[in-house]
Amino acid sequence: MTTVSAGQNAADQQESADDPDNRPDQPTFFARMVRALMSSGLATGMSQVTLIVLLTMDVNPTVASAAAFVAGAIPNYFVARRWAWNRKGKPDFKRELLPYLSVIALGGLASMTLTTVAGWITEPLRIEGFVRVIVLDVAFLSSYALVFLIKFLLLDRFVYSGSNMQKIAERAAQPQASAAA
């Protein structure tokens, strides 16, 4: 049974329980960000190895960057979920996994787009071999740096907070009962 303190309704209490900064088992915002950054660093390293290996094998830059993104995103999900946001057990598909996939897909599209564009630029310039691999790798890596903060904030506030975009939309659609009182 949940008790509600004076001046706090059940919706407010649920909202504070969903707020990652108010859950007693949750690391602080700064700790979550540092842990997510470290987890992302590990994933980026895995992605980099995959990308460089595939590019040295003359795999198309779009295919190589997509494979590299997946190679880092899968372990990053499990490490960040458990370590940065202290989530355990089976994830809820609609409330956690689907929003997570949506957020990271944007990062993946950014990395694939920059790498593909860099591939288009290097071909007519006849940049080949090791130099081409470096140019494509820098394009891939820079997208990770550009989107990390946005991705972290979306994951922290919408995916792992216990609330998500759908929940926010539902709240916005509900009539404001407190305003009428």
C-alpha positions as CSV (number, residue, x, y, z in Angstrom):
1,M,0.0,0.0,0.0
2,T,1.3,3.4,-0.9
3,T,0.9,6.2,1.6
4,V,0.5,9.8,0.4
5,S,1.9,12.6,2.5
6,A,-0.2,15.7,3.3
7,G,-0.2,18.1,0.3
8,Q,0.9,15.4,-2.1
9,N,-1.5,13.6,-4.3
10,A,-1.0,10.1,-5.7
11,A,0.0,11.4,-9.2
12,D,2.6,13.7,-7.7
13,Q,4.0,10.8,-5.7
14,Q,4.2,8.6,-8.8
15,E,5.9,11.4,-10.7
16,S,8.5,11.8,-8.0
17,A,9.1,8.0,-7.9
18,D,9.5,8.1,-11.7
19,D,12.0,11.0,-11.5
20,P,15.4,9.5,-11.6
21,D,16.8,12.2,-9.3
22,N,14.2,11.3,-6.6
23,R,14.5,7.5,-6.6
24,P,16.5,6.3,-3.6
25,D,18.4,3.6,-5.5
26,Q,19.3,5.9,-8.4
27,P,22.8,7.4,-8.8
28,T,22.9,11.2,-8.9
29,F,22.6,13.0,-12.2
30,F,26.3,13.7,-12.4
31,A,27.1,10.0,-11.6
32,R,24.7,8.9,-14.2
33,M,26.2,11.2,-16.8
34,V,29.8,10.0,-16.0
35,R,28.8,6.4,-16.0
36,A,26.9,6.8,-19.3
37,L,29.9,8.6,-20.7
38,M,32.2,5.7,-19.7
39,S,29.7,3.2,-21.1
40,S,29.5,5.2,-24.3
41,G,33.3,5.3,-24.4
42,L,33.4,1.5,-24.2
43,A,30.8,1.2,-26.9
44,T,32.6,3.7,-29.1
45,G,35.8,1.7,-28.8
46,M,33.9,-1.5,-29.9
47,S,32.4,0.5,-32.8
48,Q,35.7,1.9,-33.8
49,V,37.4,-1.5,-34.0
50,T,34.5,-2.9,-36.0
51,L,34.5,0.2,-38.3
52,I,38.2,0.1,-38.9
53,V,38.3,-3.6,-39.6
54,L,35.4,-3.4,-42.1
55,L,36.8,-0.3,-43.8
56,T,40.2,-2.0,-44.3
57,M,38.4,-4.9,-45.9
58,D,36.9,-2.3,-48.4
59,V,33.3,-2.7,-47.1
60,N,31.0,0.2,-48.2
61,P,31.1,3.1,-45.7
62,T,27.4,3.0,-45.0
63,V,27.4,-0.8,-44.3
64,A,30.5,-0.5,-42.2
65,S,29.2,2.3,-40.1
66,A,25.8,0.6,-39.6
67,A,27.6,-2.6,-38.5
68,A,29.9,-0.6,-36.3
69,F,27.0,1.2,-34.7
70,V,25.2,-2.0,-33.8
71,A,28.4,-3.5,-32.5
72,G,28.6,-0.8,-29.9
73,A,24.9,-0.1,-29.3
74,I,24.0,-3.6,-28.1
75,P,26.6,-3.9,-25.3
76,N,26.1,-0.2,-24.5
77,Y,22.4,-0.8,-23.8
78,F,23.1,-3.5,-21.2
79,V,26.0,-1.8,-19.5
80,A,24.4,1.7,-19.4
81,R,21.0,0.3,-18.3
82,R,22.5,-1.6,-15.4
83,W,25.4,0.7,-14.4
84,A,24.4,4.2,-15.2
85,W,20.6,4.0,-14.5
86,N,20.6,1.1,-12.0
87,R,18.0,-0.9,-13.9
88,K,17.6,-4.6,-13.3
89,G,15.4,-7.3,-14.6
90,K,13.5,-7.6,-17.9
91,P,12.9,-4.3,-19.6
92,D,9.4,-3.3,-20.5
93,F,9.2,-3.2,-24.3
94,K,6.9,-0.2,-24.7
95,R,8.1,1.9,-21.8
96,E,11.8,1.3,-22.0
97,L,13.1,-0.7,-24.9
98,L,11.2,1.0,-27.7
99,P,12.0,4.5,-26.6
100,Y,15.6,3.5,-26.1
101,L,15.8,2.1,-29.7
102,S,14.2,5.4,-31.0
103,V,16.8,7.5,-29.2
104,I,19.8,5.5,-30.3
105,A,18.5,5.2,-33.8
106,L,18.9,8.9,-34.2
107,G,22.5,8.7,-33.1
108,G,23.0,5.8,-35.5
109,L,21.5,7.7,-38.4
110,A,23.8,10.6,-37.6
111,S,26.9,8.4,-37.6
112,M,25.9,6.5,-40.8
113,T,25.0,9.8,-42.6
114,L,28.3,11.5,-41.7
115,T,30.3,8.4,-42.7
116,T,28.4,8.0,-45.9
117,V,28.9,11.6,-46.9
118,A,32.6,11.4,-46.0
119,G,32.7,8.3,-48.3
120,W,31.1,10.2,-51.2
121,I,33.6,13.0,-50.7
122,T,36.7,10.8,-50.6
123,E,35.8,8.9,-53.8
124,P,36.2,11.7,-56.4
125,L,39.2,13.1,-54.5
126,R,40.8,9.7,-54.9
127,I,41.6,9.4,-51.2
128,E,42.3,5.8,-50.6
129,G,43.9,3.3,-48.3
130,F,44.8,4.3,-44.8
131,V,44.0,8.0,-45.2
132,R,40.5,7.1,-46.4
133,V,40.0,4.9,-43.4
134,I,41.1,7.7,-41.1
135,V,38.8,10.3,-42.8
136,L,35.8,7.9,-42.6
137,D,36.6,7.0,-39.0
138,V,36.9,10.7,-37.9
139,A,33.5,11.4,-39.5
140,F,32.0,8.4,-37.7
141,L,33.5,9.3,-34.4
142,S,32.6,13.0,-34.6
143,S,28.9,12.1,-34.8
144,Y,29.2,10.3,-31.5
145,A,30.7,13.3,-29.9
146,L,28.0,15.6,-31.3
147,V,25.0,13.6,-30.2
148,F,26.2,12.2,-26.8
149,L,24.7,14.9,-24.6
150,I,21.4,15.0,-26.4
151,K,21.2,11.2,-26.3
152,F,22.1,11.1,-22.6
153,L,19.4,13.7,-21.7
154,L,16.7,11.9,-23.7
155,L,17.6,8.5,-22.1
156,D,17.9,10.0,-18.6
157,R,14.7,12.0,-18.7
158,F,12.4,9.9,-20.9
159,V,13.6,6.3,-21.2
160,Y,15.0,5.5,-17.8
161,S,13.1,7.9,-15.6
162,G,10.0,5.7,-15.6
163,S,8.2,8.2,-17.8
164,N,8.4,8.4,-21.5
165,M,7.0,10.4,-24.4
166,Q,3.7,8.6,-24.4
167,K,3.2,9.2,-20.7
168,I,3.9,12.9,-21.2
169,A,1.5,13.1,-24.1
170,E,-1.2,11.4,-22.0
171,R,-0.7,13.9,-19.1
172,A,-0.9,16.8,-21.5
173,A,-4.1,15.5,-23.0
174,Q,-5.8,15.1,-19.5
175,P,-8.0,17.9,-18.3
176,Q,-6.3,19.9,-15.6
177,A,-8.4,18.9,-12.6
178,S,-6.3,20.9,-10.2
179,A,-6.9,24.1,-12.2
180,A,-10.7,23.6,-11.8
181,A,-10.5,23.1,-8.0
